[in-house]
Amino acid sequence: MQLVNLTPHPITLLAPDNEHVIAPEPTPARCAVRTEQVGTIAGLPVVRQAFGELVGLPEPKADTRYIVSVVAQQAACRAGRHDCLTVADLVRDSEGRVIGARALGVCCERATL
């Protein structure tokens, strides 16, 4: 199975017996965002964000799964694409930064492995 990283940063997968880093592709999968200001708090705008069309997701390919953000995965699932994964069971360093993932996540029952 080929894993393609469609996030903007490298992904480190931490298996029990090895570590595998997947470099990002040049174009990440993203959702268009519509933002509308709905008020202010403490002088800062409060905005409503609506995530729309998913862009940058290649056509399905046999034996290939795409690692994307949670927002992109949810949009893909709504569009009938069940070949997207997210990172799960994150491992953080002492300062709280993500250093890797021990699992991959699916968003719905129809996800394909």
PDB file as gemmi writes it, atoms N, CA and C in Angstrom:
CRYST1    1.000    1.000    1.000  90.00  90.00  90.00 P 1                      
ATOM      1  N   MET A   1       0.846  -1.180   0.000  1.00  0.00           N  
ATOM      2  CA  MET A   1       0.000   0.000   0.000  1.00  0.00           C  
ATOM      3  C   MET A   1       0.887   1.238   0.000  1.00  0.00           C  
ATOM      4  N   GLN A   2       0.618   2.157  -0.907  1.00  0.00           N  
ATOM      5  CA  GLN A   2       1.365   3.416  -0.958  1.00  0.00           C  
ATOM      6  C   GLN A   2       0.616   4.479  -0.168  1.00  0.00           C  
ATOM      7  N   LEU A   3       1.349   5.225   0.669  1.00  0.00           N  
ATOM      8  CA  LEU A   3       0.793   6.348   1.407  1.00  0.00           C  
ATOM      9  C   LEU A   3       1.337   7.630   0.807  1.00  0.00           C  
ATOM     10  N   VAL A   4       0.431   8.555   0.463  1.00  0.00           N  
ATOM     11  CA  VAL A   4       0.803   9.835  -0.131  1.00  0.00           C  
ATOM     12  C   VAL A   4       0.431  10.930   0.864  1.00  0.00           C  
ATOM     13  N   ASN A   5       1.392  11.754   1.219  1.00  0.00           N  
ATOM     14  CA  ASN A   5       1.200  12.816   2.197  1.00  0.00           C  
ATOM     15  C   ASN A   5       0.722  14.087   1.497  1.00  0.00           C  
ATOM     16  N   LEU A   6      -0.550  14.416   1.695  1.00  0.00           N  
ATOM     17  CA  LEU A   6      -1.123  15.636   1.119  1.00  0.00           C  
ATOM     18  C   LEU A   6      -1.341  16.705   2.179  1.00  0.00           C  
ATOM     19  N   THR A   7      -0.510  16.683   3.232  1.00  0.00           N  
ATOM     20  CA  THR A   7      -0.490  17.769   4.211  1.00  0.00           C  
ATOM     21  C   THR A   7       0.707  18.646   3.862  1.00  0.00           C  
ATOM     22  N   PRO A   8       0.829  19.828   4.452  1.00  0.00           N  
ATOM     23  CA  PRO A   8       1.955  20.703   4.097  1.00  0.00           C  
ATOM     24  C   PRO A   8       3.267  20.408   4.837  1.00  0.00           C  
ATOM     25  N   HIS A   9       3.316  19.350   5.634  1.00  0.00           N  
ATOM     26  CA  HIS A   9       4.523  19.076   6.420  1.00  0.00           C  
ATOM     27  C   HIS A   9       4.841  17.581   6.429  1.00  0.00           C  
ATOM     28  N   PRO A  10       6.094  17.208   6.702  1.00  0.00           N  
ATOM     29  CA  PRO A  10       6.432  15.785   6.781  1.00  0.00           C  
ATOM     30  C   PRO A  10       5.627  15.093   7.879  1.00  0.00           C  
ATOM     31  N   ILE A  11       5.326  13.831   7.668  1.00  0.00           N  
ATOM     32  CA  ILE A  11       4.607  13.033   8.660  1.00  0.00           C  
ATOM     33  C   ILE A  11       5.528  11.899   9.097  1.00  0.00           C  
ATOM     34  N   THR A  12       5.678  11.760  10.413  1.00  0.00           N  
ATOM     35  CA  THR A  12       6.471  10.672  10.969  1.00  0.00           C  
ATOM     36  C   THR A  12       5.526   9.638  11.562  1.00  0.00           C  
ATOM     37  N   LEU A  13       5.576   8.424  11.009  1.00  0.00           N  
ATOM     38  CA  LEU A  13       4.768   7.319  11.514  1.00  0.00           C  
ATOM     39  C   LEU A  13       5.648   6.459  12.410  1.00  0.00           C  
ATOM     40  N   LEU A  14       5.161   6.230  13.629  1.00  0.00           N  
ATOM     41  CA  LEU A  14       5.940   5.527  14.643  1.00  0.00           C  
ATOM     42  C   LEU A  14       5.359   4.133  14.853  1.00  0.00           C  
ATOM     43  N   ALA A  15       5.866   3.170  14.118  1.00  0.00           N  
ATOM     44  CA  ALA A  15       5.463   1.775  14.296  1.00  0.00           C  
ATOM     45  C   ALA A  15       6.258   1.204  15.464  1.00  0.00           C  
ATOM     46  N   PRO A  16       5.805   0.105  16.055  1.00  0.00           N  
ATOM     47  CA  PRO A  16       6.532  -0.461  17.206  1.00  0.00           C  
ATOM     48  C   PRO A  16       8.000  -0.781  16.907  1.00  0.00           C  
ATOM     49  N   ASP A  17       8.307  -1.158  15.667  1.00  0.00           N  
ATOM     50  CA  ASP A  17       9.676  -1.574  15.361  1.00  0.00           C  
ATOM     51  C   ASP A  17      10.422  -0.658  14.399  1.00  0.00           C  
ATOM     52  N   ASN A  18       9.790   0.440  13.959  1.00  0.00           N  
ATOM     53  CA  ASN A  18      10.506   1.367  13.082  1.00  0.00           C  
ATOM     54  C   ASN A  18       9.816   2.728  13.039  1.00  0.00           C  
ATOM     55  N   GLU A  19      10.483   3.658  12.393  1.00  0.00           N  
ATOM     56  CA  GLU A  19       9.977   5.020  12.210  1.00  0.00           C  
ATOM     57  C   GLU A  19      10.047   5.311  10.718  1.00  0.00           C  
ATOM     58  N   HIS A  20       8.956   5.834  10.174  1.00  0.00           N  
ATOM     59  CA  HIS A  20       8.902   6.101   8.736  1.00  0.00           C  
ATOM     60  C   HIS A  20       8.444   7.537   8.518  1.00  0.00           C  
ATOM     61  N   VAL A  21       9.236   8.332   7.804  1.00  0.00           N  
ATOM     62  CA  VAL A  21       8.888   9.723   7.515  1.00  0.00           C  
ATOM     63  C   VAL A  21       8.399   9.807   6.072  1.00  0.00           C  
ATOM     64  N   ILE A  22       7.221  10.414   5.899  1.00  0.00           N  
ATOM     65  CA  ILE A  22       6.648  10.596   4.561  1.00  0.00           C  
ATOM     66  C   ILE A  22       6.691  12.085   4.236  1.00  0.00           C  
ATOM     67  N   ALA A  23       7.455  12.433   3.221  1.00  0.00           N  
ATOM     68  CA  ALA A  23       7.575  13.834   2.805  1.00  0.00           C  
ATOM     69  C   ALA A  23       6.264  14.310   2.184  1.00  0.00           C  
ATOM     70  N   PRO A  24       5.963  15.591   2.323  1.00  0.00           N  
ATOM     71  CA  PRO A  24       4.732  16.115   1.721  1.00  0.00           C  
ATOM     72  C   PRO A  24       4.868  16.248   0.209  1.00  0.00           C  
ATOM     73  N   GLU A  25       3.752  16.107  -0.471  1.00  0.00           N  
ATOM     74  CA  GLU A  25       3.687  16.377  -1.905  1.00  0.00           C  
ATOM     75  C   GLU A  25       3.722  17.898  -2.106  1.00  0.00           C  
ATOM     76  N   PRO A  26       4.067  18.357  -3.307  1.00  0.00           N  
ATOM     77  CA  PRO A  26       4.138  19.810  -3.538  1.00  0.00           C  
ATOM     78  C   PRO A  26       2.819  20.545  -3.322  1.00  0.00           C  
ATOM     79  N   THR A  27       1.700  19.896  -3.604  1.00  0.00           N  
ATOM     80  CA  THR A  27       0.392  20.543  -3.472  1.00  0.00           C  
ATOM     81  C   THR A  27      -0.451  19.799  -2.443  1.00  0.00           C  
ATOM     82  N   PRO A  28      -0.727  20.415  -1.294  1.00  0.00           N  
ATOM     83  CA  PRO A  28      -1.557  19.743  -0.289  1.00  0.00           C  
ATOM     84  C   PRO A  28      -3.036  19.764  -0.668  1.00  0.00           C  
ATOM     85  N   ALA A  29      -3.793  18.832  -0.096  1.00  0.00           N  
ATOM     86  CA  ALA A  29      -5.254  18.844  -0.240  1.00  0.00           C  
ATOM     87  C   ALA A  29      -5.804  19.810   0.802  1.00  0.00           C  
ATOM     88  N   ARG A  30      -6.637  20.734   0.363  1.00  0.00           N  
ATOM     89  CA  ARG A  30      -7.193  21.749   1.269  1.00  0.00           C  
ATOM     90  C   ARG A  30      -8.662  21.988   0.948  1.00  0.00           C  
ATOM     91  N   CYS A  31      -9.352  22.551   1.907  1.00  0.00           N  
ATOM     92  CA  CYS A  31     -10.735  22.970   1.700  1.00  0.00           C  
ATOM     93  C   CYS A  31     -10.773  24.488   1.557  1.00  0.00           C  
ATOM     94  N   ALA A  32     -11.580  24.937   0.624  1.00  0.00           N  
ATOM     95  CA  ALA A  32     -11.818  26.370   0.521  1.00  0.00           C  
ATOM     96  C   ALA A  32     -12.522  26.817   1.808  1.00  0.00           C  
ATOM     97  N   VAL A  33     -12.223  28.042   2.256  1.00  0.00           N  
ATOM     98  CA  VAL A  33     -12.806  28.550   3.499  1.00  0.00           C  
ATOM     99  C   VAL A  33     -13.495  29.880   3.226  1.00  0.00           C  
ATOM    100  N   ARG A  34     -14.729  29.970   3.687  1.00  0.00           N  
ATOM    101  CA  ARG A  34     -15.458  31.230   3.625  1.00  0.00           C  
ATOM    102  C   ARG A  34     -15.545  31.756   5.054  1.00  0.00           C  
ATOM    103  N   THR A  35     -15.128  32.999   5.248  1.00  0.00           N  
ATOM    104  CA  THR A  35     -15.084  33.589   6.585  1.00  0.00           C  
ATOM    105  C   THR A  35     -16.007  34.796   6.641  1.00  0.00           C  
ATOM    106  N   GLU A  36     -16.773  34.873   7.721  1.00  0.00           N  
ATOM    107  CA  GLU A  36     -17.704  35.992   7.923  1.00  0.00           C  
ATOM    108  C   GLU A  36     -17.563  36.468   9.368  1.00  0.00           C  
ATOM    109  N   GLN A  37     -17.306  37.751   9.540  1.00  0.00           N  
ATOM    110  CA  GLN A  37     -17.215  38.285  10.895  1.00  0.00           C  
ATOM    111  C   GLN A  37     -18.602  38.364  11.495  1.00  0.00           C  
ATOM    112  N   VAL A  38     -18.735  37.841  12.740  1.00  0.00           N  
ATOM    113  CA  VAL A  38     -20.031  37.834  13.414  1.00  0.00           C  
ATOM    114  C   VAL A  38     -20.045  38.678  14.681  1.00  0.00           C  
ATOM    115  N   GLY A  39     -18.900  39.256  15.023  1.00  0.00           N  
ATOM    116  CA  GLY A  39     -18.845  40.091  16.214  1.00  0.00           C  
ATOM    117  C   GLY A  39     -17.409  40.355  16.606  1.00  0.00           C  
ATOM    118  N   THR A  40     -17.245  40.874  17.827  1.00  0.00           N  
ATOM    119  CA  THR A  40     -15.907  41.109  18.381  1.00  0.00           C  
ATOM    120  C   THR A  40     -15.912  40.743  19.859  1.00  0.00           C  
ATOM    121  N   ILE A  41     -14.747  40.322  20.338  1.00  0.00           N  
ATOM    122  CA  ILE A  41     -14.532  40.066  21.761  1.00  0.00           C  
ATOM    123  C   ILE A  41     -13.143  40.590  22.086  1.00  0.00           C  
ATOM    124  N   ALA A  42     -13.086  41.428  23.100  1.00  0.00           N  
ATOM    125  CA  ALA A  42     -11.816  42.001  23.554  1.00  0.00           C  
ATOM    126  C   ALA A  42     -11.067  42.667  22.400  1.00  0.00           C  
ATOM    127  N   GLY A  43     -11.806  43.281  21.492  1.00  0.00           N  
ATOM    128  CA  GLY A  43     -11.201  43.975  20.366  1.00  0.00           C  
ATOM    129  C   GLY A  43     -10.784  43.094  19.208  1.00  0.00           C  
ATOM    130  N   LEU A  44     -11.026  41.795  19.314  1.00  0.00           N  
ATOM    131  CA  LEU A  44     -10.676  40.862  18.241  1.00  0.00           C  
ATOM    132  C   LEU A  44     -11.915  40.424  17.490  1.00  0.00           C  
ATOM    133  N   PRO A  45     -11.822  40.274  16.171  1.00  0.00           N  
ATOM    134  CA  PRO A  45     -12.982  39.796  15.432  1.00  0.00           C  
ATOM    135  C   PRO A  45     -13.310  38.346  15.787  1.00  0.00           C  
ATOM    136  N   VAL A  46     -14.565  38.040  15.861  1.00  0.00           N  
ATOM    137  CA  VAL A  46     -15.050  36.663  15.987  1.00  0.00           C  
ATOM    138  C   VAL A  46     -15.629  36.322  14.619  1.00  0.00           C  
ATOM    139  N   VAL A  47     -15.143  35.235  14.037  1.00  0.00           N  
ATOM    140  CA  VAL A  47     -15.562  34.889  12.681  1.00  0.00           C  
ATOM    141  C   VAL A  47     -16.217  33.515  12.640  1.00  0.00           C  
ATOM    142  N   ARG A  48     -17.114  33.373  11.699  1.00  0.00           N  
ATOM    143  CA  ARG A  48     -17.709  32.069  11.389  1.00  0.00           C  
ATOM    144  C   ARG A  48     -16.987  31.572  10.150  1.00  0.00           C  
ATOM    145  N   GLN A  49     -16.483  30.335  10.200  1.00  0.00           N  
ATOM    146  CA  GLN A  49     -15.805  29.753   9.051  1.00  0.00           C  
ATOM    147  C   GLN A  49     -16.629  28.604   8.504  1.00  0.00           C  
ATOM    148  N   ALA A  50     -16.800  28.608   7.207  1.00  0.00           N  
ATOM    149  CA  ALA A  50     -17.485  27.510   6.529  1.00  0.00           C  
ATOM    150  C   ALA A  50     -16.499  26.891   5.553  1.00  0.00           C  
ATOM    151  N   PHE A  51     -16.258  25.605   5.728  1.00  0.00           N  
ATOM    152  CA  PHE A  51     -15.327  24.898   4.854  1.00  0.00           C  
ATOM    153  C   PHE A  51     -16.092  24.348   3.668  1.00  0.00           C  
ATOM    154  N   GLY A  52     -15.564  24.623   2.474  1.00  0.00           N  
ATOM    155  CA  GLY A  52     -16.265  24.251   1.251  1.00  0.00           C  
ATOM    156  C   GLY A  52     -15.541  23.205   0.434  1.00  0.00           C  
ATOM    157  N   GLU A  53     -15.401  23.490  -0.826  1.00  0.00           N  
ATOM    158  CA  GLU A  53     -14.875  22.555  -1.808  1.00  0.00           C  
ATOM    159  C   GLU A  53     -13.465  22.089  -1.457  1.00  0.00           C  
ATOM    160  N   LEU A  54     -13.241  20.793  -1.641  1.00  0.00           N  
ATOM    161  CA  LEU A  54     -11.923  20.206  -1.436  1.00  0.00           C  
ATOM    162  C   LEU A  54     -11.128  20.331  -2.724  1.00  0.00           C  
ATOM    163  N   VAL A  55      -9.926  20.873  -2.616  1.00  0.00           N  
ATOM    164  CA  VAL A  55      -9.053  21.022  -3.784  1.00  0.00           C  
ATOM    165  C   VAL A  55      -7.722  20.328  -3.506  1.00  0.00           C  
ATOM    166  N   GLY A  56      -7.089  19.840  -4.556  1.00  0.00           N  
ATOM    167  CA  GLY A  56      -5.774  19.233  -4.433  1.00  0.00           C  
ATOM    168  C   GLY A  56      -5.771  17.750  -4.148  1.00  0.00           C  
ATOM    169  N   LEU A  57      -6.939  17.104  -4.129  1.00  0.00           N  
ATOM    170  CA  LEU A  57      -6.994  15.657  -3.899  1.00  0.00           C  
ATOM    171  C   LEU A  57      -6.961  14.950  -5.251  1.00  0.00           C  
ATOM    172  N   PRO A  58      -5.922  14.150  -5.498  1.00  0.00           N  
ATOM    173  CA  PRO A  58      -5.842  13.446  -6.790  1.00  0.00           C  
ATOM    174  C   PRO A  58      -6.976  12.439  -6.955  1.00  0.00           C  
ATOM    175  N   GLU A  59      -7.160  11.986  -8.158  1.00  0.00           N  
ATOM    176  CA  GLU A  59      -8.139  10.932  -8.429  1.00  0.00           C  
ATOM    177  C   GLU A  59      -7.744   9.671  -7.659  1.00  0.00           C  
ATOM    178  N   PRO A  60      -8.720   8.834  -7.300  1.00  0.00           N  
ATOM    179  CA  PRO A  60      -8.385   7.585  -6.611  1.00  0.00           C  
ATOM    180  C   PRO A  60      -7.414   6.750  -7.442  1.00  0.00           C  
ATOM    181  N   LYS A  61      -6.555   6.043  -6.749  1.00  0.00           N  
ATOM    182  CA  LYS A  61      -5.562   5.201  -7.399  1.00  0.00           C  
ATOM    183  C   LYS A  61      -5.480   3.888  -6.620  1.00  0.00           C  
ATOM    184  N   ALA A  62      -5.459   2.780  -7.323  1.00  0.00           N  
ATOM    185  CA  ALA A  62      -5.403   1.468  -6.675  1.00  0.00           C  
ATOM    186  C   ALA A  62      -4.207   1.381  -5.740  1.00  0.00           C  
ATOM    187  N   ASP A  63      -4.409   0.759  -4.598  1.00  0.00           N  
ATOM    188  CA  ASP A  63      -3.358   0.529  -3.610  1.00  0.00           C  
ATOM    189  C   ASP A  63      -2.685   1.815  -3.123  1.00  0.00           C  
ATOM    190  N   THR A  64      -3.431   2.920  -3.121  1.00  0.00           N  
ATOM    191  CA  THR A  64      -2.904   4.201  -2.657  1.00  0.00           C  
ATOM    192  C   THR A  64      -3.896   4.818  -1.683  1.00  0.00           C  
ATOM    193  N   ARG A  65      -3.392   5.320  -0.565  1.00  0.00           N  
ATOM    194  CA  ARG A  65      -4.202   6.061   0.386  1.00  0.00           C  
ATOM    195  C   ARG A  65      -3.537   7.406   0.590  1.00  0.00           C  
ATOM    196  N   TYR A  66      -4.362   8.421   0.773  1.00  0.00           N  
ATOM    197  CA  TYR A  66      -3.892   9.793   0.903  1.00  0.00           C  
ATOM    198  C   TYR A  66      -4.011  10.242   2.352  1.00  0.00           C  
ATOM    199  N   ILE A  67      -2.922  10.739   2.920  1.00  0.00           N  
ATOM    200  CA  ILE A  67      -2.954  11.290   4.275  1.00  0.00           C  
ATOM    201  C   ILE A  67      -3.236  12.778   4.148  1.00  0.00           C  
ATOM    202  N   VAL A  68      -4.324  13.219   4.793  1.00  0.00           N  
ATOM    203  CA  VAL A  68      -4.794  14.600   4.683  1.00  0.00           C  
ATOM    204  C   VAL A  68      -5.156  15.125   6.073  1.00  0.00           C  
ATOM    205  N   SER A  69      -5.494  16.403   6.157  1.00  0.00           N  
ATOM    206  CA  SER A  69      -5.971  16.976   7.417  1.00  0.00           C  
ATOM    207  C   SER A  69      -7.359  16.421   7.736  1.00  0.00           C  
ATOM    208  N   VAL A  70      -7.771  16.569   8.985  1.00  0.00           N  
ATOM    209  CA  VAL A  70      -9.098  16.106   9.392  1.00  0.00           C  
ATOM    210  C   VAL A  70     -10.188  16.822   8.592  1.00  0.00           C  
ATOM    211  N   VAL A  71     -10.045  18.131   8.393  1.00  0.00           N  
ATOM    212  CA  VAL A  71     -11.042  18.896   7.632  1.00  0.00           C  
ATOM    213  C   VAL A  71     -11.132  18.376   6.195  1.00  0.00           C  
ATOM    214  N   ALA A  72      -9.976  18.140   5.576  1.00  0.00           N  
ATOM    215  CA  ALA A  72      -9.970  17.609   4.202  1.00  0.00           C  
ATOM    216  C   ALA A  72     -10.553  16.199   4.155  1.00  0.00           C  
ATOM    217  N   GLN A  73     -10.256  15.388   5.165  1.00  0.00           N  
ATOM    218  CA  GLN A  73     -10.791  14.024   5.199  1.00  0.00           C  
ATOM    219  C   GLN A  73     -12.314  14.047   5.305  1.00  0.00           C  
ATOM    220  N   GLN A  74     -12.857  14.901   6.131  1.00  0.00           N  
ATOM    221  CA  GLN A  74     -14.306  14.988   6.278  1.00  0.00           C  
ATOM    222  C   GLN A  74     -14.963  15.449   4.978  1.00  0.00           C  
ATOM    223  N   ALA A  75     -14.350  16.415   4.303  1.00  0.00           N  
ATOM    224  CA  ALA A  75     -14.877  16.878   3.009  1.00  0.00           C  
ATOM    225  C   ALA A  75     -14.802  15.766   1.972  1.00  0.00           C  
ATOM    226  N   ALA A  76     -13.713  15.019   1.964  1.00  0.00           N  
ATOM    227  CA  ALA A  76     -13.568  13.908   1.021  1.00  0.00           C  
ATOM    228  C   ALA A  76     -14.628  12.848   1.273  1.00  0.00           C  
ATOM    229  N   CYS A  77     -14.862  12.537   2.527  1.00  0.00           N  
ATOM    230  CA  CYS A  77     -15.876  11.534   2.890  1.00  0.00           C  
ATOM    231  C   CYS A  77     -17.263  11.981   2.427  1.00  0.00           C  
ATOM    232  N   ARG A  78     -17.585  13.265   2.630  1.00  0.00           N  
ATOM    233  CA  ARG A  78     -18.891  13.797   2.170  1.00  0.00           C  
ATOM    234  C   ARG A  78     -19.018  13.711   0.657  1.00  0.00           C  
ATOM    235  N   ALA A  79     -17.880  13.796  -0.041  1.00  0.00           N  
ATOM    236  CA  ALA A  79     -17.884  13.735  -1.503  1.00  0.00           C  
ATOM    237  C   ALA A  79     -17.819  12.295  -2.023  1.00  0.00           C  
ATOM    238  N   GLY A  80     -17.849  11.323  -1.106  1.00  0.00           N  
ATOM    239  CA  GLY A  80     -17.825   9.927  -1.527  1.00  0.00           C  
ATOM    240  C   GLY A  80     -16.439   9.341  -1.691  1.00  0.00           C  
ATOM    241  N   ARG A  81     -15.426  10.058  -1.251  1.00  0.00           N  
ATOM    242  CA  ARG A  81     -14.043   9.557  -1.310  1.00  0.00           C  
ATOM    243  C   ARG A  81     -13.700   8.943   0.037  1.00  0.00           C  
ATOM    244  N   HIS A  82     -13.396   7.675   0.026  1.00  0.00           N  
ATOM    245  CA  HIS A  82     -13.112   6.969   1.272  1.00  0.00           C  
ATOM    246  C   HIS A  82     -11.695   6.412   1.300  1.00  0.00           C  
ATOM    247  N   ASP A  83     -10.806   7.063   0.560  1.00  0.00           N  
ATOM    248  CA  ASP A  83      -9.413   6.626   0.476  1.00  0.00           C  
ATOM    249  C   ASP A  83      -8.460   7.589   1.179  1.00  0.00           C  
ATOM    250  N   CYS A  84      -9.010   8.390   2.096  1.00  0.00           N  
ATOM    251  CA  CYS A  84      -8.191   9.377   2.812  1.00  0.00           C  
ATOM    252  C   CYS A  84      -8.049   8.981   4.276  1.00  0.00           C  
ATOM    253  N   LEU A  85      -6.861   9.205   4.804  1.00  0.00           N  
ATOM    254  CA  LEU A  85      -6.541   8.905   6.192  1.00  0.00           C  
ATOM    255  C   LEU A  85      -6.028  10.173   6.870  1.00  0.00           C  
ATOM    256  N   THR A  86      -6.102  10.194   8.188  1.00  0.00           N  
ATOM    257  CA  THR A  86      -5.464  11.252   8.977  1.00  0.00           C  
ATOM    258  C   THR A  86      -4.508  10.585   9.958  1.00  0.00           C  
ATOM    259  N   VAL A  87      -3.640  11.389  10.550  1.00  0.00           N  
ATOM    260  CA  VAL A  87      -2.790  10.843  11.600  1.00  0.00           C  
ATOM    261  C   VAL A  87      -3.609  10.725  12.878  1.00  0.00           C  
ATOM    262  N   ALA A  88      -3.277   9.741  13.705  1.00  0.00           N  
ATOM    263  CA  ALA A  88      -3.990   9.501  14.960  1.00  0.00           C  
ATOM    264  C   ALA A  88      -2.993   9.020  16.009  1.00  0.00           C  
ATOM    265  N   ASP A  89      -3.430   9.025  17.250  1.00  0.00           N  
ATOM    266  CA  ASP A  89      -2.590   8.622  18.378  1.00  0.00           C  
ATOM    267  C   ASP A  89      -1.258   9.367  18.312  1.00  0.00           C  
ATOM    268  N   LEU A  90      -1.364  10.686  18.382  1.00  0.00           N  
ATOM    269  CA  LEU A  90      -0.187  11.551  18.229  1.00  0.00           C  
ATOM    270  C   LEU A  90       0.753  11.449  19.430  1.00  0.00           C  
ATOM    271  N   VAL A  91       2.049  11.551  19.144  1.00  0.00           N  
ATOM    272  CA  VAL A  91       3.098  11.564  20.166  1.00  0.00           C  
ATOM    273  C   VAL A  91       3.673  12.979  20.187  1.00  0.00           C  
ATOM    274  N   ARG A  92       3.795  13.536  21.380  1.00  0.00           N  
ATOM    275  CA  ARG A  92       4.294  14.915  21.534  1.00  0.00           C  
ATOM    276  C   ARG A  92       5.582  14.920  22.348  1.00  0.00           C  
ATOM    277  N   ASP A  93       6.408  15.941  22.070  1.00  0.00           N  
ATOM    278  CA  ASP A  93       7.627  16.098  22.860  1.00  0.00           C  
ATOM    279  C   ASP A  93       7.296  16.815  24.165  1.00  0.00           C  
ATOM    280  N   SER A  94       8.314  17.104  24.973  1.00  0.00           N  
ATOM    281  CA  SER A  94       8.097  17.713  26.290  1.00  0.00           C  
ATOM    282  C   SER A  94       7.500  19.113  26.218  1.00  0.00           C  
ATOM    283  N   GLU A  95       7.569  19.752  25.043  1.00  0.00           N  
ATOM    284  CA  GLU A  95       6.990  21.086  24.874  1.00  0.00           C  
ATOM    285  C   GLU A  95       5.635  21.044  24.176  1.00  0.00           C  
ATOM    286  N   GLY A  96       5.109  19.849  23.947  1.00  0.00           N  
ATOM    287  CA  GLY A  96       3.789  19.706  23.365  1.00  0.00           C  
ATOM    288  C   GLY A  96       3.745  19.662  21.851  1.00  0.00           C  
ATOM    289  N   ARG A  97       4.894  19.716  21.195  1.00  0.00           N  
ATOM    290  CA  ARG A  97       4.933  19.654  19.734  1.00  0.00           C  
ATOM    291  C   ARG A  97       4.759  18.216  19.257  1.00  0.00           C  
ATOM    292  N   VAL A  98       3.994  18.039  18.205  1.00  0.00           N  
ATOM    293  CA  VAL A  98       3.794  16.706  17.642  1.00  0.00           C  
ATOM    294  C   VAL A  98       5.090  16.252  16.993  1.00  0.00           C  
ATOM    295  N   ILE A  99       5.535  15.045  17.361  1.00  0.00           N  
ATOM    296  CA  ILE A  99       6.752  14.485  16.763  1.00  0.00           C  
ATOM    297  C   ILE A  99       6.457  13.240  15.929  1.00  0.00           C  
ATOM    298  N   GLY A 100       5.233  12.727  16.016  1.00  0.00           N  
ATOM    299  CA  GLY A 100       4.892  11.557  15.222  1.00  0.00           C  
ATOM    300  C   GLY A 100       3.506  11.050  15.551  1.00  0.00           C  
ATOM    301  N   ALA A 101       3.117  10.011  14.829  1.00  0.00           N  
ATOM    302  CA  ALA A 101       1.811   9.387  15.031  1.00  0.00           C  
ATOM    303  C   ALA A 101       1.991   7.876  15.098  1.00  0.00           C  
ATOM    304  N   ARG A 102       1.267   7.246  16.019  1.00  0.00           N  
ATOM    305  CA  ARG A 102       1.326   5.795  16.162  1.00  0.00           C  
ATOM    306  C   ARG A 102       0.198   5.090  15.434  1.00  0.00           C  
ATOM    307  N   ALA A 103      -0.679   5.868  14.775  1.00  0.00           N  
ATOM    308  CA  ALA A 103      -1.808   5.252  14.080  1.00  0.00           C  
ATOM    309  C   ALA A 103      -2.280   6.169  12.952  1.00  0.00           C  
ATOM    310  N   LEU A 104      -3.083   5.615  12.086  1.00  0.00           N  
ATOM    311  CA  LEU A 104      -3.767   6.362  11.023  1.00  0.00           C  
ATOM    312  C   LEU A 104      -5.265   6.225  11.276  1.00  0.00           C  
ATOM    313  N   GLY A 105      -6.013   7.286  10.961  1.00  0.00           N  
ATOM    314  CA  GLY A 105      -7.438   7.291  11.255  1.00  0.00           C  
ATOM    315  C   GLY A 105      -8.297   7.374  10.000  1.00  0.00           C  
ATOM    316  N   VAL A 106      -9.470   6.743  10.086  1.00  0.00           N  
ATOM    317  CA  VAL A 106     -10.474   6.829   9.020  1.00  0.00           C  
ATOM    318  C   VAL A 106     -11.664   7.614   9.577  1.00  0.00           C  
ATOM    319  N   CYS A 107     -12.502   8.138   8.673  1.00  0.00           N  
ATOM    320  CA  CYS A 107     -13.593   8.995   9.143  1.00  0.00           C  
ATOM    321  C   CYS A 107     -14.964   8.339   9.117  1.00  0.00           C  
ATOM    322  N   CYS A 108     -15.108   7.232   8.418  1.00  0.00           N  
ATOM    323  CA  CYS A 108     -16.437   6.647   8.344  1.00  0.00           C  
ATOM    324  C   CYS A 108     -16.347   5.128   8.110  1.00  0.00           C  
ATOM    325  N   GLU A 109     -17.465   4.486   8.212  1.00  0.00           N  
ATOM    326  CA  GLU A 109     -17.518   3.035   8.055  1.00  0.00           C  
ATOM    327  C   GLU A 109     -17.159   2.564   6.653  1.00  0.00           C  
ATOM    328  N   ARG A 110     -17.320   3.434   5.659  1.00  0.00           N  
ATOM    329  CA  ARG A 110     -17.055   3.031   4.269  1.00  0.00           C  
ATOM    330  C   ARG A 110     -15.608   3.230   3.843  1.00  0.00           C  
ATOM    331  N   ALA A 111     -14.773   3.694   4.768  1.00  0.00           N  
ATOM    332  CA  ALA A 111     -13.366   3.913   4.440  1.00  0.00           C  
ATOM    333  C   ALA A 111     -12.728   2.614   3.968  1.00  0.00           C  
ATOM    334  N   THR A 112     -11.869   2.722   2.991  1.00  0.00           N  
ATOM    335  CA  THR A 112     -11.211   1.535   2.454  1.00  0.00           C  
ATOM    336  C   THR A 112      -9.779   1.469   2.973  1.00  0.00           C  
ATOM    337  N   LEU A 113      -9.331   0.262   3.207  1.00  0.00           N  
ATOM    338  CA  LEU A 113      -7.958   0.078   3.689  1.00  0.00           C  
ATOM    339  C   LEU A 113      -7.091  -0.519   2.606  1.00  0.00           C  
TER     340      LEU A 113                                                      
END                                                                             
